[in-house]
């Protein structure tokens, strides 16, 4: 591959992604911090991520022959399929995109084609790479920004003594509230529209003056009056943009997408034909499946940054498969998703562990939110058990939406406290079993569960 020849870009990208060297057991341990259960699914994605690191250690030309084993997750909504993929991408520090299969149409129909997935993934990678590179030049950009602000304060022809005096005042933050006038580059908002007769294709809208200015290297600027504190940020941002090598940023982003990209395709069961008689919308659904085949197997997609090869991108598909089943997918597509894992329904015990053990549990989130208003929430163990019990009952009697049910119950439970929190500063509220029973218990007893429906 063309990018592989650039050893420096390769090494930099590998150095940035040290998390890919985690062992499968370490990856599972990291996922366990945020996701309860589903050990088989965690093992599958852990092995897939570890195999990427292993592949990078294999010498050419064999390395080019090793392709990722794409995964199909089968399980009801709200059990953590998307969260597993999202946390995995963070561990790998990899470009990640989540898409819904139902948002795409077959080529020839009006709508988004599946190649837009890769274009969007590339945009994400370029943005992430740019932000990462800005951090590398942060100190240099800040130094340049302070020098520019100093020139505005004292003038470029000021004496050394004057410059040193004002420099010390700036360093000690004595001038942060002083207002100065600076020039900032004006960035026109980009707009785009679909090209008629070419589904999925877009063209940008640029004024003629913008085109000419870009061609001549002329940037439009405008004057703004801001405090020195604000000027530091604005000027440092512009200076960091100038320090970044745009071509190298694109090369690194292409390498990151091609070698480490992760695409999560949700609701793939919704594009299945449910029976042998396929007509109308089913034809379009099957067409989306056919369009996905080359993308998942490996093809070249044209983007504004260049051609992207999808051979080594990891695809993770998921679906509830309530009405259809995996065998309803096209046989060729099934073959491109060789690793299958099933995620079961969450039990009452799982809900309890989700609220108790995960690092960013709902109980911790609401406690942190209400502490802003001076209200302390004390979730007791019996109270959390009662919430878990309620979630299991409502899921059983209404519709099983998995862990998302916890959001509806906890929100209803804390509705009154959240509404009056500004008047209750300094209070501590014990969220125990009695409190839960008093607030929402009667709704389950009388089967008045409509308030919990999302």
N, C-alpha and C positions, 0 to 999 in steps of 0.2 A: 504493500500500500504506500501511496505517496507520502503520507504523514509519517510513516514508520522510519523514513530516511532521516528525519530531523531528530537526532538523538537527544539534543538538548531539550526540545519540547517534550519528548518522551519521558526523560528523567525527571523533569520538573513536575509533570502530571503525576508520575508515580510517587514522587516525594510528597505531593499534596494529599495523596490518598493512602496514607499509612494504615488507615482503619481496615483496608481490605486484607491486611495480613492477620486479622483476628482469626483464631481457630473457630471451627463450627460450634464448639461448646461455649466459647466466649461470646459468640454472636447470639446464641440462644439465651445466655445469661443476660445480655443487654436487652433483648426483646422482652424477657420476663419482667423487667423493671416496669414496663408500661402495658403489657398485654398478658392477660390471664389465660392459661390453658393452651389448647391447640399445639401440643408438642410436635405432632407429625408435620404440621405446616411449617413450624419454626425450623425444624430440622431440614426440611426440603429447601427453604430459602437460604439457610445457613450454608448448606453444601453448595448451592448455586453461587453464592457470593465468594466462598472460599475457592471454588474452582476457577474463578476469574483471577485470583491472585496466583494460583498454581499455573494457569495458562501463561501468565506473564513471565514465569520462570522457565518455561519450556523453550528451547532454542528453535529458531526457524530452520527449515520450512514447516516443521510439524506444528508449530504454534498456530500458523494460519489455518490449519485443518481442524483445530479444536473449536467447536461451536458451543454456545451456551445451551443448556437443556431448559427450554421454556416450561413454565408451570401453569397448571389449571387448578384454581382453588374452587371447590364446590362447597357451598354452605349457605344457610339462611342469612338474611340481612341483619346487620348490627352485631355480628359476632367477632369482627376484627380483621376481616380480609384486607381492607384498604389500609388499616393501621399497620399491619405487618409489613406491607410493601413500602409504606411511607417511612417507617422507622428503619427499614433495611437500607433505603436510599441514603438516609442520614448517616448511618454507620459507615457506608461506603463513600460518603461525600461525593455521591454520583449525581449527574443530571437526572431528574426524575419528573415524570409527568403522569397524571391520572386523567384518563378520558373515559367517556361512556360510549359504548358501542352504538347505542341508539342515536347518537348525535350525527352519525355519518351516513352518507348515502352512496349507492353504487355510482360509479363513473357513468355519466350520461343523464343522471338525475340532478335537479337543482339542489345544491347543498354542499356540505363539506366532504371532501374525499379523504380517504384514510392517510394519504401522504402528508396531510396537514399535521398529523401527529408528530412526524419527524421535524417538520418546520418549526412547530411550537417548541419542541424539545430543544432544538438548536438555539432558539431565542432565549430560552431559560439558561442554557449552558453559557452563552455569550454574556448574559447579564451577571451570572454567578462568577464567571472568570474575571470579568471587569471589576466587580466589587472586591474580589480576592486580590487582584493586582493593585487596586487603590490602597489597600492596607499596607502593601509592601512599600509604597511611595508616600505613606502618610506623613512621616516626619519631614521628608524633603519638601512635600507640598505645603506643609504648615510653615516651614522656614521661608519658602518663597512668598507665601501669603503675608507673613509678618513684614517682610522686606517691602512689599508693595504698599501695605498699609502705612508703613513708616514714611515712604516717599510721599504719600498723600498728606500725611500729617505735617511734615516739616519741609517738604519739597526736595527735589533731587539734588539741588545745589547747596543744601544746608551744610553747615560746618560739622566736622566730626564730633565736636563736643555736644552740639545740639542733638545730633542723631543718637549719640550714646545716652543722653539724658532721657529722651523720649523712649528709647528702646528699653531702658530699665523700668520706666513707668509702665510700659506695656507688659513687660515680663512679670511685674508685680500686680497686674490687673487693676491698676489705678484709673485706666482710661476706658474701661469696658462699656460704660454708658454714654460715652461721648459719641456724637453723631458725625459721620463723614459721608462724602459723596463718592460712590465708586461706579465703575462701568462694568456691567455684566453682559455676557453673551446671551443674545436672544435666541431661544430654540423654538422654532415653529412647531406646532402640534401636527404630527403626521396623520393623515387620513387615508383611507383606502376603500375600494369598492370592488365587488365581484365583476369579472369580465363576462359579459353576456355570451352564452354559448360555450363557456369553458368553466364547468363546475369546479369549485375548489381553488380556482385561480384568482389572484387579486392583483390590483395595480395601485400604486401609491399616487396621491394627488399632490403635486408640487407646483408652486407658482414659477413662472419663467424667471423672475428675479432671484428666487432661491436657487434655481439651477445654475444661473450665471454666477451668483456669488460663491457657490460651492466650487464651481469650476475654476474660478480665479483665486480661490482661497481667502475670500473676504467674509468675515463674520460680522453680522449685524449686532450692535451693542446698544444698550440703553442705560441711562444713568439712574441710580437709586440712592436714596438717602437712608442709611442704616446705622445702627450702633456698631462700634468696633467689634463687639462680641459677635454680632451677626455677620459682619464683614469677614471675620476670620473663617467662618464656615463657608460662605459663598466663594471667596477667593481661593481658599484651599481646595474646594471641590473643582473649580476650573483648572487650577494648577495640576491637580492629580490627573485630570483628563488629558492634559498636554503631555504628562510624563509617560502615560501608558502607550505602549507600542500596539496600535490597533491590529496590525497584521498578525503579530504574535498572539494577541488575545484570541483572534479568530482561529488561528492554527491550534492553540491549546483547547479551545472549545470544541472544535471538530474532533480532536483526539479523544476528549472526554466523552463526547456523545457516542462515537464509534466504538470505543473500547469499554466504557463504563456505564453507558446510558441504561436506564431502567424505564420501561413503559408498562403502566398498569392499566389494563383494559377491563373496566367494570361493566356489569350487566351484559356480558356476552351471551347469556342465555336468552336475552330478548331478541336476538337476531337469528334464533333458531326457527326453522320450519317445524311445526309440531306434528305434522303427519305427512303422508305420502303425497297428498294432493296439494301442490304448491301453486298458488295463484295470487294475483294482486300484490299486496304488501309483502307477502312471503317471498316473492321473486326478488324484490329489492333487498330484503334481509339476506337472502342467499348471495346476492351480488356483493354485499358488504363483506361477507365471509370470503368470497373469491378474491376480493381486492386485498384482504388482509393476508392471504396466503403468501404472495411474494415478499410482502413487508416483513413478515415473521421469519420466513425462510432465509431471506437475505437478498436485498436489491439495492439499487442506487436511487436516491431521491434528490432532486434538484431543489436547492434553497438559494436564497440571495447571498449566502456566504460561501457557496460552492456545493459540490456533490457530496452527499453523505451516504456512506455504506451502512446498511443495517445488519450485516452478517453477525456482528458480535454484540448487538444490543439484546439485553435480557427482557423478554416479554412475559409478564405475569397476567393471566386472564382470570376473571372470577365471575361467578354467577350463582344465584340461589337455586336455579333449576327446579322451581316448584312445579311448573306446568310442563316444561320440556325436560329433556335429559341430555347428558353430554353426547350420547350416541346420535342425537338429532343434528349435531354439528356436521359439516361436511367431513367425510373421512380424511381428506387431505389436511384439513385444519386440525383435526384430532391428532394426526401424526406429528404436527408441528408443536403440539403441547404435550410432550411425552410424560412429564411428571405431573401426577394428579394427587391432590390431597383433599381430604374431606374435613370440614370444620363442623362440629356438631352444635346443637342448641346449647345455650348457656343456662345453667341451673341456678337455683337459689343460692347455693354455695358459691358459685362463680360470681354472682352479683355481689355477694358479701366480700369476697376477695378483691374484686375490682374496686370497691369503695375503701377497703382497708389497706391493701398492699401496694397498689400502683403509685408511682411517684407523683403523678399529676392527677390524682383522683378528684372526683366532683366535690367531695367533702373538703378537700384542701383548697380547691378553687373558690368555693363559696365562702369559706372561712377567710381567705385572703381578700376577697372582694368586700366583705362587710367590715373587715378590720379598717378599711379606708375610712369608714364612717364612725369608727370607734366601737363597733359592736363585735363581741367575741362569741363565736359559735363553738360549743363543746359537743361534738358528736360522740355519744357513748356507744359501747359495743352492742348493747341491746337495741339501741336506736337504729344502728346501721343494719342489724339483723332484720329489724322490722321493715326497713326500706327495701331490703333485698327480697323479703317475703312478699311485699306489695308488688314489686316489679314482676316477680314470677307469676302471681295471681292475675295481674292485668294482662300480661303476655298470653297467658293461657286462655283467658276469657274473651279477649278482644282480638288482637292480632299480635303475633310474635315478631317484634321488631328488635329483639336482642337487647344489647346494653343501652341502646338509645332510649329505652323505656325509663332508665334511671334519670335521664334529663327531665322528662316530663313530671316524674314523681317528686324529685327534689325541688324543682322549680315551683310546683304547686305547694309543697310542704313549707317552703320559705317565702311564699308570696307576701304574706303580711309583714314579716320582718324586713324584707327587702323594700317594701313600700314605705315603711315608717322608720327606716334605719337612721335617717337624718335627725330624728327626734329622740333617738335612744342611745346616744353616744355614752359610752362608759358601761353599758349593760353587758351582761354575760347570759347567754341563752343555752340551756342544756337541751340538746336534741336527743332525747331518750325514747324508749319504746312508748311510754305514755303520751309524749308529745306527738309522735308520729301517729299513734292511734287516734288521738283527739282531732288532729288536723285532716288526715286523709283515710283513716281506717274505716269510717262509716260508709265511705263511697264504695269500697270494695264489698262490704257486707250487703249493701242494698243494690249491688250490681250497677250503680250509677258510674260507669267507667268512662263516659263520654268525655269527661274533663281531662282524661289522660291520653286521648287520641291525638296523635301529632297532626 
